[in-house]
Amino acid sequence: MKVASISELKDTLSAHLDRVRSGEIVVVTDRKSPIATLERIAPGSLNQSEQRLVSDGIVAPRQQPLDVEALLAIPSRTPQSSLVAAILEERSESR
């Protein structure tokens, strides 16, 4: 499982999507706190519109199950005590 910050994901999205296509799960973090996972879509669990996305090459089915324990083991960061500091940090990450 790969862990990537939002800024890292934005900078190298294609490489991370290649990992997902090969079956790896990518955990997306915001200020070191996990907020989402990118993973392949499980075969057989798609409705008709989702199957159309797969056939168009927009999404791909997942190859392996999510390791929830590993996801939950990612340490979370304590919140910023200052709103201004949090805004400045977010601005610096998006550059």
Long-range contacts (C-beta under 8 A, 24 or more apart in sequence): 1-25, 1-26, 1-27, 1-67, 1-70, 1-71, 2-26, 2-27, 3-27, 3-29, 3-34, 3-74, 4-28, 4-29, 5-29, 5-30, 5-32, 5-93, 6-30, 6-93, 6-94, 7-93, 7-94, 10-94, 20-60, 21-60, 22-63, 23-62, 23-63, 23-64, 25-64, 25-66, 25-67, 27-71, 27-74, 29-74, 31-77, 31-80, 31-86, 31-89, 31-90, 31-93, 32-75, 32-76, 32-77, 33-76, 33-77, 34-71, 34-74, 34-76, 37-66, 37-71, 39-66, 40-64
